[in-house]
Amino acid sequence: MSHDETSRGLLRSGSAAAFANLVRTLALLLTHVVVRRMVPVDDWGAWDWLAAFFLVLATLRDGGFPSHAVRLRPMPLGNLLRAELVLGLGLAGLLAAFAPQIAGLMAEPHPALPLALRVLAVGFVIEGIGAVALSWFEARLRIERTLGAEMLRTAAYCSIALVAAWRGYGFWSLVIAQGVSQVLFAAELWRRARPEIELHVIPGATLRLLIASLPVGSVWLLAGAVTYADMFIVGHLFARQQIALYGAAYFFAFFVFRILQLPFGRSLYPAFIAFRDRPDEQFRAFRLGTVAFVALEVPAALALALNADLVVTLVFGAQYAEAAPYLRLLAFAPLVDPLGRFGGELLIARHRDRPRVLSLVLHLTALVVGGVLLSLALGSPFGMAWANFLPLGAPVILVGLLREGGGRALVRLARELAEIYLVPLVPFGLVWLAAGERPWLRLVLSALAALAAVGWSWLRHRRELRDFFARRPALGLAEGPLST
């Protein structure tokens, strides 16, 4: 694959992934705006915990094998399929057997939680099968071909959740919608991939490949634990209502992250692999991806912090008004560790898994220990919110990138990030002074300030972005297997 093909594939694939994730996130948001008004807050707290549990469990099922398979030529998708089936069925069996004990991890478990765990275990297994086809599309930088499956999954979830909630199914409306949408998503992915996908099998190598995937798997498992540790700790220490309030604030605080992290990561990681013989291009892609990401996160954080009360009550209703104080604090949590957005993916693509694992272990330790101690000390989920400002793993990523020769790119990135963090303070400061206690005026002016900040960043970087996606120097990809 040439540089031109990789860059254009990155642009095409990344744009498709971002579009799909944006549509899905907005559709879910609009659906939940309605459903939250029909589902009791306590029920929603149980669902927040359950959804986080299965997202972390999915990383355990995958075992890092999908990401490791992308690094191999030819990709052993047949071995990946076998591993997904065995691990998925094994974990589903454990869920069925120990559902009551797992539900007991919550301070106030929902009465239907054990049965819900068993029901969603079915979709969990099928989702793993779909992950094989999805990995194939991602490795080829053809994520745009998964758009139909993404739209089908989103439409199924939203329609079922709305109808079931309207009929009064409460907590179960979300469980049923999730299970059905998982099955449809996997089926449609395979329908689209089946004419071309090759399930290459390395005889007798599935276990060996799975073991070789463990460093990457530990990265994704730790990353999932870091992302969803808040829900588990708040759920273990506080009542279901507090989980729902905290979860609503957390959702808004990481809204840009939710929309862009997955598509950016899904596109950048294969690009890092494709540029493995050109470290300069790897670090350039990393720098540009980080700049683009943070340029959206900073104005979003400022807008949310200034308008927390109005945003929460407008979107989720008056019953979530107590989530606003959490949002004012959590809005700035995504800005603490900009290098961690894609620095881990770059290190993994360069087969430097250990620094990424260490950074995540430190980050998770800070979240868990800090979250528990601060929550107990404060007697509220605010302790968990403050723990998000303890990125102990960030220095490890920085050192790892420097050791890989990224010093020049990081110095330039530091200058660019300083500008991105500081420039928006001017328009948002003016908004705060001009709007006073008029919430609707403050919201409108905040939107204009955010657009101005994003526009400024685009003007500053548009030429380099265009150059990166348009240049045509040759870049060859090795045909043999990468080192494991």
C-alpha positions as CSV (number, residue, x, y, z in Angstrom):
1,M,0.0,0.0,0.0
2,S,1.5,3.4,-1.0
3,H,1.6,6.5,1.2
4,D,-1.1,7.9,-1.0
5,E,-3.3,4.9,-0.5
6,T,-2.7,4.8,3.2
7,S,-3.4,8.5,3.7
8,R,-6.5,8.5,1.6
9,G,-7.6,5.2,3.2
10,L,-7.1,6.8,6.6
11,L,-9.1,9.9,5.6
12,R,-11.9,7.8,4.0
13,S,-12.0,5.2,6.8
14,G,-11.7,7.8,9.6
15,S,-14.4,10.0,8.1
16,A,-16.7,7.0,7.8
17,A,-16.0,5.9,11.3
18,A,-16.5,9.4,12.7
19,F,-19.8,9.8,10.7
20,A,-21.1,6.4,11.9
21,N,-20.1,7.1,15.5
22,L,-21.6,10.6,15.4
23,V,-24.9,9.4,14.0
24,R,-25.0,6.5,16.5
25,T,-24.1,8.8,19.5
26,L,-26.6,11.5,18.5
27,A,-29.3,8.9,17.8
28,L,-28.7,7.3,21.2
29,L,-28.7,10.7,22.9
30,L,-32.0,11.6,21.3
31,T,-33.5,8.2,22.2
32,H,-32.3,8.4,25.8
33,V,-33.6,12.0,26.1
34,V,-37.1,10.4,25.6
35,V,-36.5,7.1,27.3
36,R,-35.0,8.7,30.5
37,R,-38.3,10.4,31.0
38,M,-40.2,7.1,30.9
39,V,-37.6,4.9,32.8
40,P,-37.2,5.5,36.6
41,V,-33.8,7.0,37.6
42,D,-33.0,4.0,39.7
43,D,-33.5,1.7,36.7
44,W,-31.2,3.8,34.6
45,G,-28.5,3.6,37.3
46,A,-28.7,-0.2,37.0
47,W,-28.4,0.0,33.2
48,D,-25.4,2.3,33.4
49,W,-23.6,-0.3,35.6
50,L,-24.7,-3.2,33.4
51,A,-23.6,-1.5,30.1
52,A,-20.2,-0.7,31.6
53,F,-19.8,-4.3,32.8
54,F,-20.3,-5.8,29.4
55,L,-18.1,-3.3,27.7
56,V,-15.2,-4.3,29.9
57,L,-16.1,-8.0,29.6
58,A,-15.9,-7.6,25.8
59,T,-12.3,-6.6,26.0
60,L,-11.6,-9.7,28.1
61,R,-13.3,-11.9,25.5
62,D,-11.3,-10.4,22.6
63,G,-8.0,-10.8,24.5
64,G,-6.3,-8.3,22.3
65,F,-6.4,-10.9,19.4
66,P,-8.2,-8.5,16.9
67,S,-5.5,-5.8,17.3
68,H,-2.7,-8.4,17.2
69,A,-4.2,-10.0,14.1
70,V,-4.0,-6.7,12.3
71,R,-0.2,-6.7,12.8
72,L,0.2,-10.1,11.0
73,R,0.4,-10.9,7.3
74,P,-1.6,-12.8,6.3
75,M,-4.2,-12.0,9.0
76,P,-5.2,-15.2,10.9
77,L,-8.9,-14.5,10.9
78,G,-9.8,-18.1,11.1
79,N,-7.8,-18.5,14.4
80,L,-9.4,-15.3,15.6
81,L,-12.9,-16.7,15.0
82,R,-12.1,-19.8,16.9
83,A,-10.8,-17.8,19.8
84,E,-13.8,-15.5,19.9
85,L,-16.1,-18.5,20.0
86,V,-14.3,-20.3,22.7
87,L,-13.7,-17.3,25.0
88,G,-17.2,-15.9,24.4
89,L,-18.9,-19.2,25.2
90,G,-16.7,-19.7,28.3
91,L,-17.4,-16.2,29.7
92,A,-21.1,-16.5,28.9
93,G,-21.2,-19.8,30.9
94,L,-19.6,-18.1,33.9
95,L,-22.1,-15.3,33.6
96,A,-25.0,-17.7,33.7
97,A,-23.5,-19.6,36.6
98,F,-22.5,-16.7,38.8
99,A,-25.0,-14.0,37.8
100,P,-26.4,-13.4,41.4
101,Q,-22.8,-13.0,42.8
102,I,-21.9,-10.6,40.0
103,A,-25.1,-8.5,40.6
104,G,-24.1,-8.4,44.3
105,L,-21.1,-6.2,43.4
106,M,-23.6,-3.3,43.4
107,A,-24.4,-1.6,46.6
108,E,-28.1,-1.6,45.6
109,P,-28.5,-4.3,42.8
110,H,-31.6,-4.2,40.7
111,P,-33.9,-7.2,41.3
112,A,-33.8,-8.2,37.6
113,L,-30.0,-7.8,37.2
114,P,-29.1,-11.5,37.4
115,L,-31.6,-12.4,34.7
116,A,-30.4,-9.5,32.6
117,L,-26.8,-10.7,32.8
118,R,-27.9,-14.1,31.5
119,V,-30.0,-12.6,28.7
120,L,-27.2,-10.3,27.4
121,A,-24.7,-13.2,27.6
122,V,-26.3,-14.5,24.3
123,G,-25.7,-11.2,22.4
124,F,-22.2,-11.0,24.0
125,V,-21.2,-14.3,22.3
126,I,-22.6,-13.2,18.9
127,E,-21.0,-9.8,19.2
128,G,-17.6,-11.6,19.4
129,I,-18.3,-13.4,16.2
130,G,-19.1,-10.0,14.5
131,A,-15.8,-8.6,15.8
132,V,-13.9,-10.8,13.4
133,A,-15.6,-9.3,10.3
134,L,-15.2,-5.8,11.8
135,S,-11.5,-6.3,12.3
136,W,-11.2,-7.3,8.7
137,F,-12.8,-4.1,7.5
138,E,-10.7,-2.0,9.9
139,A,-7.4,-3.6,8.8
140,R,-8.2,-2.7,5.2
141,L,-9.1,0.9,6.1
142,R,-12.6,0.2,4.7
143,I,-14.7,1.1,7.6
144,E,-17.1,2.9,5.3
145,R,-18.4,-0.5,4.3
146,T,-19.7,-1.1,7.8
147,L,-21.9,2.0,7.8
148,G,-25.0,-0.1,6.9
149,A,-24.5,-2.4,9.8
150,E,-23.9,0.5,12.1
151,M,-27.1,2.2,11.0
152,L,-29.1,-1.1,11.4
153,R,-27.8,-1.6,14.9
154,T,-28.6,2.0,15.9
155,A,-32.1,1.9,14.4
156,A,-32.9,-1.4,16.1
157,Y,-31.7,-0.3,19.5
158,C,-33.4,3.1,19.3
159,S,-36.8,1.8,18.0
160,I,-37.0,-1.1,20.5
161,A,-35.9,1.0,23.4
162,L,-38.5,3.7,22.6
163,V,-41.4,1.3,22.1
164,A,-40.5,-0.9,25.1
165,A,-40.1,2.1,27.4
166,W,-43.4,3.6,26.2
167,R,-45.1,0.2,27.0
168,G,-43.7,0.4,30.5
169,Y,-40.9,-2.2,30.4
170,G,-38.5,0.2,32.2
171,F,-35.1,-1.4,32.8
172,W,-35.9,-4.3,30.4
173,S,-36.5,-1.9,27.5
174,L,-32.8,-1.2,27.4
175,V,-31.7,-4.8,27.9
176,I,-33.9,-6.1,25.1
177,A,-32.9,-3.3,22.7
178,Q,-29.2,-4.0,23.4
179,G,-29.4,-7.8,22.9
180,V,-31.3,-7.5,19.6
181,S,-29.1,-4.8,18.2
182,Q,-26.0,-6.8,18.9
183,V,-27.3,-9.8,17.0
184,L,-28.4,-7.7,14.0
185,F,-25.0,-5.9,13.9
186,A,-23.0,-9.0,13.8
187,A,-25.2,-10.6,11.1
188,E,-25.0,-7.6,8.8
189,L,-21.2,-7.3,9.2
190,W,-20.8,-10.9,8.1
191,R,-23.2,-10.5,5.2
192,R,-21.1,-7.6,3.9
193,A,-17.8,-9.2,4.5
194,R,-18.5,-12.8,3.4
195,P,-17.9,-12.5,-0.3
196,E,-14.3,-11.4,0.2
197,I,-13.1,-12.2,3.7
198,E,-10.6,-15.0,4.0
199,L,-10.6,-16.9,7.2
200,H,-7.0,-17.8,7.1
201,V,-6.1,-20.5,9.7
202,I,-2.6,-21.2,11.0
203,P,-2.9,-24.9,12.0
204,G,-2.4,-25.4,15.7
205,A,-1.5,-21.8,16.3
206,T,-4.7,-20.4,17.9
207,L,-3.5,-20.8,21.5
208,R,0.0,-19.5,20.6
209,L,-1.4,-16.4,18.9
210,L,-3.8,-15.8,21.8
211,I,-0.9,-15.9,24.2
212,A,1.1,-13.5,21.9
213,S,-2.0,-11.2,22.0
214,L,-2.0,-11.0,25.8
215,P,0.2,-7.8,26.0
216,V,-2.2,-6.0,23.6
217,G,-5.2,-7.6,25.3
218,S,-4.1,-6.4,28.7
219,V,-3.8,-2.9,27.2
220,W,-7.4,-2.9,25.9
221,L,-8.7,-4.6,29.2
222,L,-6.9,-1.9,31.3
223,A,-8.1,0.8,29.0
224,G,-11.7,-0.4,29.3
225,A,-11.3,-0.6,33.1
226,V,-10.0,2.9,33.2
227,T,-12.9,4.2,31.1
228,Y,-15.6,2.5,33.1
229,A,-14.0,2.4,36.6
230,D,-16.2,5.3,37.7
231,M,-19.4,3.3,37.2
232,F,-18.2,0.3,39.1
233,I,-16.9,2.3,42.1
234,V,-19.9,4.6,42.3
235,G,-22.1,1.5,41.9
236,H,-20.3,-0.3,44.7
237,L,-20.4,2.6,47.1
238,F,-23.7,4.4,46.4
239,A,-27.3,3.8,45.6
240,R,-28.6,3.3,42.0
241,Q,-29.9,6.9,41.8
242,Q,-26.4,8.3,42.4
243,I,-25.1,6.0,39.6
244,A,-27.6,7.5,37.2
245,L,-26.9,11.1,38.2
246,Y,-23.1,10.6,38.0
247,G,-23.5,8.6,34.8
248,A,-25.4,11.4,33.1
249,A,-22.7,13.9,34.0
250,Y,-19.9,11.5,32.9
251,F,-21.7,11.0,29.6
252,F,-21.8,14.7,28.8
253,A,-18.2,15.3,30.0
254,F,-16.8,12.7,27.7
255,F,-19.3,13.4,24.9
256,V,-16.6,14.5,22.3
257,F,-14.4,11.6,23.5
258,R,-17.3,9.1,22.9
259,I,-17.9,10.5,19.4
260,L,-14.3,10.7,18.2
261,Q,-12.1,8.4,20.2
262,L,-13.4,5.2,18.7
263,P,-13.3,6.3,15.0
264,F,-10.0,8.1,15.4
265,G,-8.5,5.1,17.1
266,R,-9.9,2.6,14.6
267,S,-8.4,4.5,11.8
268,L,-5.1,5.7,13.3
269,Y,-4.0,2.3,14.6
270,P,-4.0,0.6,11.1
271,A,-2.3,3.7,9.7
272,F,0.4,3.5,12.4
273,I,0.9,-0.1,11.3
274,A,1.0,0.9,7.6
275,F,3.6,3.6,8.4
276,R,5.8,1.2,10.4
277,D,8.8,1.8,8.1
278,R,8.4,5.6,8.4
279,P,8.5,6.7,12.0
280,D,8.4,10.3,10.9
281,E,5.0,9.7,9.3
282,Q,3.8,7.7,12.3
283,F,4.5,10.6,14.6
284,R,3.1,13.1,12.2
285,A,-0.2,11.2,12.1
286,F,-0.1,11.0,15.9
287,R,0.5,14.7,16.3
288,L,-2.2,15.7,13.8
289,G,-4.7,13.3,15.3
290,T,-4.1,14.6,18.8
291,V,-4.3,18.2,17.6
292,A,-7.6,17.6,15.8
293,F,-9.0,15.7,18.8
294,V,-8.1,18.2,21.5
295,A,-9.1,21.2,19.4
296,L,-12.7,19.8,19.7
297,E,-12.4,18.7,23.4
298,V,-11.3,22.1,24.8
299,P,-14.2,24.3,23.6
300,A,-16.6,21.4,24.5
301,A,-15.3,21.3,28.0
302,L,-15.6,25.1,28.5
303,A,-19.1,25.1,27.0
304,L,-20.3,22.3,29.2
305,A,-18.9,23.8,32.4
306,L,-20.5,27.2,31.7
307,N,-23.9,25.6,30.9
308,A,-24.1,22.5,33.1
309,D,-27.4,23.3,34.8
310,L,-29.2,24.1,31.6
311,V,-27.7,21.2,29.6
312,V,-28.6,18.6,32.1
313,T,-32.2,19.7,32.7
314,L,-32.8,20.5,29.1
315,V,-31.6,17.1,27.8
316,F,-32.5,14.6,30.6
317,G,-35.2,16.5,32.5
318,A,-35.6,18.1,35.9
319,Q,-35.1,14.7,37.7
320,Y,-31.4,14.9,36.7
321,A,-30.8,18.4,37.9
322,E,-28.5,17.1,40.7
323,A,-26.1,15.9,38.0
324,A,-25.1,19.5,37.1
325,P,-22.4,19.9,39.9
326,Y,-20.7,16.7,38.8
327,L,-20.7,17.9,35.2
328,R,-19.1,21.3,36.0
329,L,-16.1,19.3,37.5
330,L,-16.0,16.3,35.1
331,A,-16.1,18.5,32.0
332,F,-12.4,19.2,32.4
333,A,-11.4,15.6,33.1
334,P,-10.8,14.7,29.4
335,L,-8.2,17.5,29.0
336,V,-5.8,16.1,31.6
337,D,-4.0,13.6,29.4
338,P,-3.8,14.7,25.8
339,L,-0.9,12.4,24.9
340,G,-2.9,9.4,26.1
341,R,-5.4,9.8,23.4
342,F,-3.4,8.1,20.7
343,G,0.1,7.7,22.3
344,G,-0.8,4.2,23.5
345,E,-1.9,3.1,20.0
346,L,1.4,4.4,18.5
347,L,3.5,2.6,21.1
348,I,1.6,-0.7,20.5
349,A,1.9,-0.3,16.7
350,R,5.7,-0.1,17.3
351,H,5.5,-3.2,19.5
352,R,6.2,-1.3,22.7
353,D,3.3,-2.8,24.7
354,R,4.9,-2.7,28.1
355,P,5.0,1.1,28.5
356,R,1.3,1.3,27.5
357,V,0.4,-1.5,30.0
358,L,2.4,0.3,32.8
359,S,0.7,3.6,32.1
360,L,-2.7,2.1,32.2
361,V,-1.9,0.2,35.5
362,L,-0.9,3.5,37.1
363,H,-3.9,5.3,35.7
364,L,-6.3,2.6,36.9
365,T,-4.6,2.5,40.3
366,A,-5.1,6.2,40.7
367,L,-8.7,6.0,39.7
368,V,-9.6,3.0,41.9
369,V,-7.6,3.9,45.0
370,G,-8.1,7.6,44.7
371,G,-11.8,7.2,43.8
372,V,-12.6,4.9,46.7
373,L,-10.6,7.0,49.3
374,L,-11.9,10.3,48.1
375,S,-15.5,9.1,47.8
376,L,-15.4,7.7,51.3
377,A,-13.8,10.9,52.6
378,L,-16.3,13.2,50.9
379,G,-19.3,10.8,51.3
380,S,-20.4,11.4,47.7
381,P,-19.4,10.5,44.1
382,F,-17.5,13.8,43.9
383,G,-14.6,11.8,45.2
384,M,-14.7,9.7,42.1
385,A,-14.9,12.8,39.9
386,W,-11.8,14.3,41.5
387,A,-9.9,11.0,41.0
388,N,-10.2,11.6,37.2
389,F,-7.6,14.4,37.6
390,L,-4.9,11.9,38.7
391,P,-3.3,10.8,35.4
392,L,-0.4,8.9,36.9
393,G,0.2,7.0,33.7
394,A,0.8,10.1,31.5
395,P,4.5,10.4,32.2
396,V,5.1,6.8,31.1
397,I,3.5,7.5,27.7
398,L,5.6,10.7,27.4
399,V,8.9,8.8,28.1
400,G,7.9,5.9,25.8
401,L,7.2,8.3,22.9
402,L,10.5,10.1,23.6
403,R,12.4,6.8,23.5
404,E,10.9,6.0,20.2
405,G,12.3,9.1,18.7
406,G,9.3,11.4,18.9
407,G,11.1,14.3,20.6
408,R,10.8,16.8,17.8
409,A,7.2,16.0,17.1
410,L,6.4,16.2,20.8
411,V,8.0,19.6,21.2
412,R,5.9,20.9,18.3
413,L,2.8,19.2,19.7
414,A,3.4,20.9,23.1
415,R,3.4,24.3,21.4
416,E,0.3,23.5,19.5
417,L,-1.5,22.2,22.5
418,A,-0.6,25.2,24.6
419,E,-2.3,27.4,21.9
420,I,-5.3,25.1,21.7
421,Y,-5.8,25.2,25.5
422,L,-5.3,29.0,25.9
423,V,-6.9,30.6,22.9
424,P,-10.5,29.5,23.7
425,L,-10.3,31.1,27.2
426,V,-10.6,34.5,25.5
427,P,-14.0,34.0,23.8
428,F,-15.4,32.0,26.7
429,G,-14.2,34.5,29.2
430,L,-16.2,37.2,27.3
431,V,-19.2,34.9,27.3
432,W,-19.1,34.5,31.1
433,L,-18.8,38.3,31.5
434,A,-21.5,39.2,29.0
435,A,-24.2,36.5,29.8
436,G,-24.3,36.9,33.6
437,E,-27.2,35.0,35.1
438,R,-29.1,34.6,31.7
439,P,-28.7,30.9,31.0
440,W,-30.1,30.8,27.5
441,L,-28.0,33.7,26.3
442,R,-25.0,32.0,27.9
443,L,-25.7,28.8,26.0
444,V,-26.0,30.6,22.6
445,L,-22.9,32.7,23.2
446,S,-21.0,29.6,24.3
447,A,-21.9,27.8,21.1
448,L,-20.6,30.8,19.1
449,A,-17.4,30.8,21.2
450,A,-16.9,27.1,20.6
451,L,-17.3,27.6,16.8
452,A,-14.8,30.4,16.9
453,A,-12.3,28.3,18.8
454,V,-12.6,25.3,16.4
455,G,-12.4,27.7,13.4
456,W,-9.2,29.2,14.8
457,S,-7.6,25.7,15.1
458,W,-8.7,24.8,11.6
459,L,-7.2,27.9,10.1
460,R,-4.0,27.2,11.9
461,H,-3.6,23.6,10.8
462,R,-5.6,23.2,7.6
463,R,-2.6,23.4,5.2
464,E,-0.7,20.6,7.0
465,L,-3.8,18.4,7.2
466,R,-4.4,18.8,3.5
467,D,-0.8,18.1,2.7
468,F,-0.7,14.9,4.8
469,F,-3.8,13.5,3.0
470,A,-2.6,14.6,-0.5
471,R,1.2,13.8,-0.7
472,R,2.3,10.8,-2.7
473,P,5.7,9.5,-1.8
474,A,6.0,5.8,-2.0
475,L,5.6,3.6,1.1
476,G,5.9,-0.1,0.8
477,L,4.4,-2.6,3.2
478,A,6.2,-5.8,4.1
479,E,4.3,-8.9,3.0
480,G,5.7,-11.2,5.6
481,P,4.4,-11.6,9.2
482,L,5.4,-8.9,11.7
483,S,7.3,-9.9,14.7
484,T,5.1,-11.2,17.5
